[in-house]
């Protein structure tokens, strides 16, 4: 279930509420004053480490996956022709 952000129409209190995706977002009430609230646009954060092409490249094959036994290259080893 996603978390939605709401703002109270009466006291401007900003709060979050866990609701099913198919549930209507109408009829949500403020936990502070019980006033009716409206849904607001929520943002999210992403985590990034390093620069583009760093070792966090999830599409790159990992070492040791059937490549050369004398090196860590998984394929197309120029040393042994794998």
BAMAR-674262 format. One line per field, with one value per residue (C-alpha): x, y, z. Coordinates in pm, whole numbers, plus 50000, padded with zeros to 5 digits. Each point is the difference from the previous one (the first is absolute). Layout:
# BAMAR-674262
u	[X:...]
v	[Y:...]
w	[Z:...]
This chain:
# BAMAR-674262
u	[50000:50139:50033:49818:50054:49706:49948:49710:49763:49924:50331:50258:50151:50205:49985:50046:49752:50045:49717:49933:50067:49641:49851:49850:50206:49686:49871:50342:49997:50275:50127:50057:49665:49782:49957:49971:50332:50109:50276:50317:50275:50271:50363:50241:50374:50243:50337:50297:50359:50291:49990:49849:50165:50123:50007:49629:49902:49720:49997:50366:50090:50178:50341:50048:49695:50154:50285:50373:50129:50326:49839:49682:49861:49663:50020:50213:50333:50279:50260:49857:49729:49698]
v	[50000:50341:50294:50315:50355:50217:50357:50094:50259:50137:50020:49943:49703:49785:49625:49661:49716:49642:49916:49729:50115:49941:50180:50343:50283:50192:49996:50016:50193:50177:49816:50336:50181:49747:50244:49868:49973:49993:49794:50186:49907:49792:49983:49716:49959:49783:49878:50023:49903:50101:50139:49856:49675:49926:49655:50045:49932:49747:49906:49892:49632:49906:49836:49624:49912:49734:50211:49947:49797:50195:50345:50163:50088:49822:49998:50118:49965:50128:49793:49652:50060:49923]
w	[50000:49910:50236:49888:50128:50098:50121:50223:49850:50347:50191:49718:50183:49762:50066:49835:49973:49883:49756:49740:49642:49888:50302:49937:50145:50101:50355:50166:50326:50191:50310:50173:49959:49812:49711:49646:49816:49636:49838:49898:49756:50168:49901:50055:50039:49809:50115:49767:50065:49783:49650:49683:49902:50351:50157:50084:49637:50046:49630:49994:50043:50319:50008:50020:49791:49773:49865:49997:50294:50007:50005:50126:49656:49955:49618:49704:50180:49774:50187:49947:49737:50217]
